[in-house]
Structures are given as C-alpha cells and as structure tokens.
C-alpha cells in the first residue's frame, strides 16, 4: 500500500495533469504555447513540485558525486553500509566526494566497476543512508519515469517510451576494407591507425575465421565484428599465400574525420540540443524514457510513482531520450560486484563516517 506522501503526490499529480491536458495537445514543452505558463512545462517548477513527495521519499537514497570538486554524476544507495552504484565512465581520477541530501560533503571511494554495463560500485563514508527500494514487476510504456536527486523536488519527469531492449555498442572496426571483386573476404586496404595495421595484416590477406568461427564472405565478418565493443581483441585466422596463421586484432571506434566520408564519425551526431553521455551505447538491456537529462544526472535511480526504482539512469542517449538499466539487471551486476569486492573491501569504522 502506498505511503501517505506518495498517495498525496498521486492526488496532486492527477489534479495537475487533468488541468494541463487540454493545453498539452501541442508540444508540452513548446515555448510557442500561448496558454501554458512556463512553470507548468514538463520541466517547470509547478510540475516538478507536484512530484515533490516522490523526491522526499527517495532523496536520502541518492548522493551527488564530485571529482576534484566538480559534479560528475549521481549515485544510488544500495545498502545500509554506504554502498552505492553510479555511472563508471564519469569517474575520472581525482578526489572522490559526495554531497548528501543533508547538504554535507563526505568522502567516497571506488570499490569496483562493471565495464560492460558502465556501472561502478562506490562506498560513501556516511551512515544513516537509506537503500533505494526496488520496484517489482515489469515496466510499461507510458508509465511515469521520475528522476529524483538530493533536492526537495525531482530533477526531471518523463514517461517510459521503449521497453527494455539491447543497445548495441558504437561501431568498432578492425581497420580493413575488402576487395568487392572477390567472393572471398580478401583484404584490399589496411586503414592506418587501426588494429589491423598494429597486428601486421597486409593487402591480399584472406580472413578464414573470427574467434574460431569459420567465415566465407564479407557480410559474415561485418555482422560478427559488429557485436564487439572498442578495446576488445578478436582472433582472426588468416591465409597469406600458402601460409595460415592466427593474429589478435584490437577493435577501435573511428575518431572524427579518421575515415574520409564516414557520416558516423561526426562529433556533432546526436548532440543537437545538448551533450550526450560520453558512453551512451552498448548495454545488454536498457529502458528508454523521454526525459531530457544532463549527463551528470546519470547514475541515480529512475523511479515510479511509489518512489521505487525501476532502474538506474545510465546515459543521455540523444536529444530526446535517456537510457536506464532495468532494476533486474542492476541487481545482478550489484551482486557480482559485491562478490568480487568482498575479499578486498576493508571494513569502515562507523566513527570515521558522517552521520545523517
């Protein structure tokens, strides 16, 4: 049964939305609407205030992360001992601290990372933090998706637009082009600065297998390599004249302008209307919602009207969408990170941590 604050929030939101719907038949956030006050836009003060009870129920389960004094992400508290999850790729080298909902700054430390899903486990040196409550059941298209922070009102509200789905990694290459006149996957050109050049591949080499899986044409190779993210190494079986041998080739994402005429290398792609996250692709499962978040707002929970987390915001993906890792996947990653860290994680004395 929902708590009194949450039930009150639902009444407020129903009244607010019922009053706004006739005025929202156009664009809800459009500055051209003559009848809708700016504070009642979806990101406006009045709208966010209607969701304040949800934020009040979750703000002590969230911390704001700083590296060398600069805010880089939010983090979601996951147990009573100060463990929290955040977006790994935003944690640069430097002094890690956290701002709490009590407006106190405390130290934090990195415990472990999951590079595949871009999550990091940290320990916040504070006691009295409240673990986030996880939602049960599946998310639904159209349900409210609220991004709370440590403030009294949420950072943003939106709706779930796409159910959990796989998001492929950025297009990484080995750095070759094929001879289209040959039915075999014969290398025509070695692109400078890529893994194929590093591995010593040459023009006229023929690729026979990728990671021990036989290949007979270019399409098979392209589709197989599409599944690998930057930095991974693949084993290629190569035939050169009468000799066969195996090499390891590192996958690399092209830099802007590195491949002439490549439309995917534009640094502005997907950035119209705001910066996307540094890592915004390559997730096993992701909920897509239409909230426009700044990249530093990732790492915190995405919650429902009961203040329960349906996931963790992991990336500003485009001008109009953000990805969140679903709670089921997050809990699996958390268990793995805690298991790996258990043997090496020192105990923290309670008197060395900030008390709420």
C-alpha positions in Angstrom: 0.0 0.0 0.0 1.5 3.4 -1.0 2.6 5.7 1.9 0.6 8.8 2.7 3.1 11.2 1.0 3.0 9.1 -2.1 -0.8 8.9 -2.1 -0.9 12.6 -1.7 1.5 13.0 -4.6 -0.8 11.0 -6.8 -3.7 13.2 -6.0 -1.7 16.3 -6.7 -0.4 14.9 -10.0 -3.8 13.9 -11.1 -5.2 17.3 -10.5 -2.2 18.9 -12.2 -2.3 16.7 -15.2 -6.1 16.9 -15.6 -5.8 20.6 -15.6 -3.0 20.6 -18.2 -4.1 18.0 -20.6 -6.4 20.3 -22.6 -3.5 22.7 -23.0 -1.0 20.0 -24.0 -2.4 18.8 -27.3 0.5 20.5 -29.0 4.1 20.2 -27.8 4.2 20.0 -24.0 7.5 21.8 -23.7 7.0 24.2 -26.6 7.8 27.9 -25.9 5.2 28.8 -28.5 2.2 27.7 -26.5 0.3 31.0 -25.5 -1.9 29.3 -22.9 0.6 27.3 -20.8 2.7 29.1 -18.2 6.4 28.3 -18.4 6.4 26.9 -14.8 3.9 24.3 -15.9 6.0 22.8 -18.7 7.1 19.3 -18.0 10.4 20.6 -16.6 8.7 23.6 -15.0 8.7 24.4 -11.3 5.0 23.7 -10.8 5.2 20.3 -12.5 8.2 19.2 -10.6 6.7 20.5 -7.3 3.7 18.1 -7.9 6.2 15.2 -7.7 7.9 16.5 -4.5 6.6 13.7 -2.3 8.3 11.2 -4.5 11.5 13.1 -4.3 11.2 13.4 -0.5 10.8 9.6 -0.3 14.0 8.9 -2.3 16.4 11.9 -1.7 18.2 10.1 1.2 18.9 7.2 -1.1 20.9 9.3 -3.5 24.2 11.2 -3.4 25.8 13.7 -5.8 29.3 12.7 -6.8 32.2 15.2 -7.2 35.6 14.5 -8.6 38.1 17.2 -7.5 35.2 19.5 -6.6 33.3 19.1 -10.0 30.0 17.3 -10.1 30.2 14.3 -12.4 27.2 12.0 -11.6 24.5 10.9 -9.2 24.8 7.6 -7.3 22.1 5.3 -6.0 22.5 3.9 -2.4 22.0 0.2 -2.4 22.7 -0.9 1.2 22.9 0.3 4.8 26.7 0.3 4.8 27.1 3.2 2.3 27.5 1.2 -0.9 26.1 2.9 -4.0 26.1 2.4 -7.7 26.9 5.1 -10.3 27.9 5.6 -13.9 31.5 4.3 -14.2 32.8 6.2 -17.2 32.1 9.6 -15.5 34.5 8.8 -12.6 37.8 10.3 -13.6 41.0 10.1 -11.5 41.0 12.5 -8.6 39.5 13.0 -5.1 36.0 11.5 -4.9 33.5 13.1 -2.6 29.7 13.1 -2.2 27.1 15.7 -1.4 24.2 14.3 0.7 20.6 15.5 1.0 21.6 16.9 4.3 23.9 19.4 2.4 27.0 17.8 3.9 30.0 16.7 1.8 31.7 13.4 2.7 34.5 11.3 1.2 33.8 8.3 -1.0 35.9 5.5 -2.6 35.7 3.4 -5.7 35.2 -0.3 -5.0 34.8 -1.9 -8.4 33.4 -1.5 -11.9 31.4 -3.4 -14.5 32.8 -2.2 -17.8 30.2 -4.0 -19.9 27.2 -2.1 -18.4 29.2 1.0 -17.3 28.3 0.7 -13.6 30.7 1.4 -10.7 30.3 0.4 -7.0 31.4 3.0 -4.6 31.4 3.3 -0.8 30.1 6.6 0.7 31.7 7.4 4.1 28.4 8.2 5.8 26.0 6.2 8.0 22.2 6.5 8.0 21.8 6.4 4.3 18.7 4.7 3.1 18.9 1.9 0.5 16.8 2.5 -2.6 13.6 0.4 -2.8 13.4 -1.6 -6.0 10.1 -1.9 -7.9 8.8 -5.4 -8.6 7.2 -6.4 -11.9 7.7 -5.1 -15.4 7.7 -1.5 -16.6 5.0 -0.4 -19.0 5.1 2.0 -21.9 3.6 5.3 -20.9 4.2 5.0 -17.1 5.7 7.9 -15.2 9.5 7.9 -15.0 10.9 10.2 -12.4 14.5 11.2 -11.9 15.0 12.4 -8.3 18.1 13.9 -6.9 19.1 15.2 -3.4 16.8 18.2 -3.6 13.3 18.5 -2.4 11.9 18.3 -5.9 12.9 15.9 -8.7 15.4 16.8 -11.3 13.1 15.8 -14.2 10.0 13.8 -15.0 9.0 11.9 -18.2 7.5 8.6 -19.3 8.8 5.3 -20.4 8.8 5.2 -24.2 10.5 1.9 -25.0 10.6 -1.3 -23.0 14.0 -2.9 -22.0 15.9 -3.8 -25.1 19.5 -4.3 -26.2 21.5 -1.2 -27.2 24.4 -2.2 -29.5 27.9 -0.7 -28.8 29.4 2.0 -31.0 30.6 0.7 -34.4 34.1 -0.5 -33.7 36.4 -1.6 -36.6 39.5 -3.7 -37.2 40.6 -1.3 -39.9 40.4 -3.0 -43.3 38.4 -2.7 -46.5 37.6 -5.7 -48.6 38.1 -6.4 -52.3 34.5 -6.5 -53.6 35.6 -8.1 -56.8 36.5 -11.3 -54.9 33.9 -13.6 -53.4 36.3 -14.4 -50.5 36.9 -11.9 -47.7 40.1 -10.7 -49.2 41.7 -7.5 -47.7 42.1 -4.7 -50.2 43.2 -1.9 -48.0 44.7 -1.6 -44.5 43.5 1.6 -42.8 46.2 3.5 -40.9 45.9 3.8 -37.1 43.7 0.8 -36.6 44.2 -2.7 -35.0 44.8 -4.5 -38.3 47.8 -2.3 -39.0 49.1 -3.0 -35.5 48.7 -6.7 -35.9 50.6 -6.7 -39.2 47.9 -7.7 -41.6 48.6 -7.0 -45.3 46.8 -6.4 -48.6 45.6 -9.7 -50.2 45.3 -11.5 -46.8 42.2 -13.6 -46.6 40.2 -13.9 -43.3 39.2 -17.5 -42.8 37.8 -17.4 -39.2 36.8 -14.9 -36.5 37.3 -16.3 -33.0 37.5 -19.9 -34.3 34.2 -19.4 -36.3 34.7 -20.1 -40.0 33.7 -17.3 -42.3 33.3 -17.4 -46.1 32.2 -13.9 -47.1 32.5 -10.2 -46.1 28.9 -10.0 -44.8 29.6 -12.7 -42.2 32.7 -10.8 -40.9 30.9 -7.4 -40.7 28.0 -8.9 -38.8 30.2 -10.8 -36.4 32.5 -7.9 -35.6 29.5 -5.6 -35.0 29.0 -7.3 -31.7 32.4 -6.3 -30.2 33.0 -3.0 -28.4 36.0 -0.8 -28.6 39.2 -2.2 -26.9 38.2 -5.9 -27.3 40.5 -8.2 -29.2 39.3 -10.7 -31.8 41.3 -13.7 -33.1 41.5 -13.8 -36.8 42.6 -16.9 -38.8 44.5 -15.5 -41.8 45.7 -17.0 -45.1 48.6 -15.3 -46.7 49.7 -17.0 -49.9 50.2 -20.6 -48.9 50.5 -20.0 -45.2 47.8 -19.8 -42.5 48.3 -18.2 -39.1 46.3 -16.6 -36.3 46.5 -13.0 -35.0 44.8 -10.9 -32.4 43.3 -7.6 -33.6 42.1 -4.8 -31.4 38.8 -3.2 -32.2 38.7 0.6 -32.4 36.0 3.2 -32.9 36.9 5.7 -35.6 37.8 9.2 -34.4 36.1 12.2 -36.1 37.5 12.5 -39.6 39.7 9.4 -39.3 37.7 7.7 -42.2 37.1 10.0 -45.1 33.4 10.4 -46.0 32.2 8.4 -42.9 29.0 10.0 -41.7 29.2 8.2 -38.4 32.4 10.0 -37.4 30.8 13.4 -37.0 31.4 14.7 -33.5 28.0 16.5 -33.6 25.9 13.5 -34.4 23.2 13.1 -31.7 24.3 16.2 -29.8 21.8 18.7 -31.2 20.0 20.1 -28.2 22.6 19.1 -25.6 25.6 16.8 -24.9 25.0 13.1 -24.8 26.8 11.0 -22.3 30.4 10.0 -23.1 29.3 6.4 -23.0 25.8 6.2 -24.5 25.7 2.9 -26.3 26.5 -0.8 -25.7 24.1 -2.0 -23.0 22.7 -5.5 -22.6 19.3 -4.1 -21.6 18.0 -0.6 -21.4 14.7 1.2 -20.6 14.3 4.2 -22.9 12.4 7.2 -21.5 11.8 10.7 -22.9 13.4 12.7 -20.1 16.0 15.2 -21.2 18.8 14.7 -18.7 22.2 16.3 -18.5 24.9 13.6 -18.5 25.8 14.4 -14.8 22.3 13.3 -13.8 23.1 9.7 -14.7 23.9 7.2 -12.0 20.9 8.0 -10.0 17.6 6.0 -9.8 14.7 6.2 -12.2 11.6 5.7 -10.0 7.9 5.2 -10.3 5.0 7.0 -8.5 5.7 4.8 -5.4 9.2 6.1 -5.2 10.6 2.6 -6.1 13.4 2.3 -8.6 12.6 0.7 -12.0 16.2 1.2 -13.0 19.3 3.4 -12.9 19.8 6.2 -15.4 22.9 5.2 -17.4 23.1 7.5 -20.4 21.7 10.6 -22.1 21.3 8.9 -25.4 20.0 11.6 -27.7 18.3 15.0 -27.8 15.0 13.5 -26.6 15.9 10.2 -24.9 17.7 8.7 -21.9 18.6 5.1 -21.1 18.2 3.4 -17.8 19.5 -0.1 -16.9 16.4 -2.1 -15.6 16.4 -3.0 -11.9 16.6 -6.7 -12.6 19.9 -6.3 -14.5 21.2 -3.8 -11.9 20.7 -6.2 -9.0 22.6 -8.9 -10.9 25.5 -6.6 -11.5 25.4 -5.4 -7.9 25.6 -9.0 -6.6 28.6 -9.7 -8.9 30.4 -6.5 -7.8 29.9 -7.2 -4.1 31.1 -10.8 -4.5 34.3 -9.6 -6.3 34.9 -6.9 -3.8 34.1 -8.8 -0.6 37.6 -10.2 -0.1 39.4 -6.9 -0.6 36.9 -4.4 0.8 38.2 -3.1 4.2 35.7 -2.5 7.0 34.9 1.1 7.6 34.7 2.3 11.2 31.4 4.0 12.0 33.1 6.9 13.8 35.0 7.8 10.6 31.9 8.4 8.6 29.5 11.3 8.5 26.2 10.7 10.4 23.0 11.9 8.9 
